[in-house]
């Protein structure tokens, strides 16, 4: 999965990691930012670097 994937694909991947449906959806849509530990798990699973989430949050502000 790459960072250009649509939010529903990202949410499905996060759900496969064991996150709740609502939390996975909020992260995938950009409403929430994962903590650093979770961002590292996401990087290992999907090759999405932790900095992506911080940059995404900055661009939404």
C-alpha positions as CSV (number, residue, x, y, z in Angstrom):
1,X,0.0,0.0,0.0
2,X,1.3,3.4,-0.8
3,X,0.5,6.8,0.6
4,X,-1.6,7.7,-2.4
5,X,-4.0,4.9,-1.6
6,X,-7.6,5.9,-1.0
7,X,-8.7,6.3,2.6
8,X,-10.9,3.2,2.5
9,X,-7.9,1.0,1.5
10,X,-5.8,2.6,4.3
11,X,-8.7,2.0,6.8
12,X,-9.0,-1.6,5.7
13,X,-5.3,-2.1,6.3
14,X,-5.5,-0.5,9.7
15,X,-8.4,-2.7,10.6
16,X,-6.4,-5.8,9.6
17,X,-3.8,-4.5,12.2
18,X,-6.5,-4.8,14.9
19,X,-7.6,-1.1,15.1
20,X,-11.3,-0.4,15.7
21,X,-13.3,0.5,12.7
22,X,-13.9,4.1,13.9
23,X,-10.3,4.7,14.9
24,X,-9.0,3.3,11.6
25,X,-11.5,5.4,9.6
26,X,-10.5,8.6,11.5
27,X,-6.8,8.0,10.8
28,X,-7.3,7.1,7.2
29,X,-9.5,10.2,6.6
30,X,-7.1,12.5,8.3
31,X,-9.3,13.4,11.3
32,X,-6.9,11.8,13.7
33,X,-3.1,11.3,13.7
34,X,-1.7,8.0,15.0
35,X,0.7,8.1,17.9
36,X,4.4,7.5,17.1
37,X,4.3,3.9,18.2
38,X,1.3,3.2,15.9
39,X,2.9,5.2,13.1
40,X,6.0,2.9,13.3
41,X,3.7,-0.2,13.1
42,X,2.0,1.3,10.1
43,X,5.4,1.9,8.5
44,X,6.5,-1.7,9.0
45,X,3.2,-3.1,7.6
46,X,2.5,-0.7,4.8
47,X,5.7,1.3,4.1
48,X,4.0,4.6,5.0
49,X,6.7,6.6,6.9
50,X,5.7,8.2,10.2
51,X,6.5,11.7,8.9
52,X,3.6,11.3,6.4
53,X,1.1,11.6,9.3
54,X,2.7,14.7,10.7
55,X,2.9,16.4,7.2
56,X,-0.7,15.4,6.6
57,X,-1.8,17.0,9.8
58,X,0.1,20.2,9.0
59,X,-1.4,20.5,5.6
60,X,-4.9,20.0,7.0
61,X,-4.4,22.9,9.5
